[in-house]
Amino acid sequence: VAVVSTQSSVSSGINAEYGDTSPDEILQQFGEEVADIVRQVTDDKSLPKAERKRLQIVNAPHKTEKAKLVKLADKLYNLRDLGKSTPEGWTEERVKEYRIWSSKVCTGLIGTNE
């Protein structure tokens, strides 16, 4: 589980950050299991931001356990970073909204770390 989760987290992070890694490249590099997890945790960038955020909340409880673990790790990492430094251009209100939204996503992941 740890290796697959780590590979999925790295693949998902690369995809989110750079957006140029294709699903086929992830499949070839890491295999079907990792590719499936990455698909589950990657937003559909063709949708408006508000819809992507809404879907993260709605879909969180329905992910596989490994995808939930990757999603949880991603949210916790982002929140930790947010606590260390506020991204340029973010207001206190935006930070607050991000924390509230992340909490809603993580509520759908309850039990993942057991």
C-alpha positions in Angstrom: 0.0 0.0 0.0 2.8 2.5 0.9 4.6 2.1 -2.4 1.5 2.4 -4.5 0.3 5.4 -2.4 3.6 7.1 -2.7 3.8 6.5 -6.5 0.2 7.8 -6.8 0.9 10.9 -4.8 4.0 11.7 -6.8 2.2 11.1 -10.1 -0.8 13.1 -9.0 1.4 16.0 -7.8 3.3 16.1 -11.0 0.1 16.1 -13.0 -1.5 18.8 -10.8 1.6 21.0 -10.9 2.6 20.6 -14.5 -0.5 19.2 -16.2 1.5 17.7 -19.0 1.7 14.1 -17.9 -0.8 12.0 -19.8 -2.8 9.1 -18.3 -1.0 6.8 -20.7 2.4 8.0 -19.5 1.4 7.3 -15.9 0.1 3.9 -16.9 3.3 3.0 -18.7 5.5 4.3 -15.9 3.7 3.0 -12.9 1.1 0.5 -14.0 -2.7 0.2 -13.9 -3.2 0.5 -10.1 -1.3 3.8 -9.8 -3.0 5.1 -13.0 -6.4 4.3 -11.5 -5.6 6.1 -8.3 -4.3 9.2 -10.1 -7.5 9.3 -12.3 -9.6 9.2 -9.1 -7.7 12.1 -7.4 -7.2 14.3 -10.5 -9.7 17.1 -11.2 -11.3 17.5 -14.6 -9.7 20.8 -15.6 -12.3 21.3 -18.3 -14.9 22.1 -15.5 -15.1 25.4 -13.8 -13.1 25.7 -10.6 -16.2 25.9 -8.4 -17.6 22.7 -9.9 -14.3 20.9 -9.5 -14.2 21.9 -5.8 -17.8 20.8 -5.3 -17.1 17.4 -6.9 -14.2 16.8 -4.6 -16.5 17.1 -1.7 -19.2 15.0 -3.3 -16.9 12.3 -4.6 -14.5 11.9 -1.7 -16.5 9.2 0.2 -16.8 7.1 -3.0 -13.1 6.8 -3.8 -11.1 3.6 -3.2 -9.2 3.3 0.0 -5.9 4.0 -1.7 -7.2 7.0 -3.5 -8.7 8.3 -0.3 -5.3 7.9 1.3 -3.6 9.9 -1.5 -6.3 12.6 -1.3 -6.0 12.9 2.4 -2.2 13.2 2.2 -2.5 15.9 -0.4 -5.0 17.9 1.6 -2.9 17.6 4.8 0.2 18.6 3.0 -1.5 21.6 1.4 -3.0 22.7 4.8 0.4 22.4 6.5 2.0 24.5 3.8 -0.7 27.0 4.1 0.0 27.3 7.8 3.6 28.0 7.1 3.1 30.7 4.4 0.2 32.2 2.6 0.5 32.1 -1.2 1.1 35.4 -2.9 -2.2 37.2 -3.5 -4.3 35.2 -1.1 -6.3 37.1 1.5 -7.1 35.9 4.9 -10.6 35.2 3.7 -9.4 33.0 0.9 -7.2 31.1 3.4 -10.2 30.6 5.6 -12.4 29.4 2.7 -9.7 26.9 1.6 -9.5 25.5 5.1 -13.3 25.1 5.3 -13.5 23.5 1.9 -10.6 21.1 2.7 -12.4 20.2 5.9 -15.4 19.2 3.9 -13.4 17.1 1.5 -11.6 15.4 4.4 -14.9 14.6 6.1 -15.6 12.3 3.2 -12.3 10.6 3.8 -13.0 9.7 7.5 -11.6 6.3 8.5 -8.9 6.4 5.8 -6.0 6.5 8.2 -7.2 3.6 10.4 
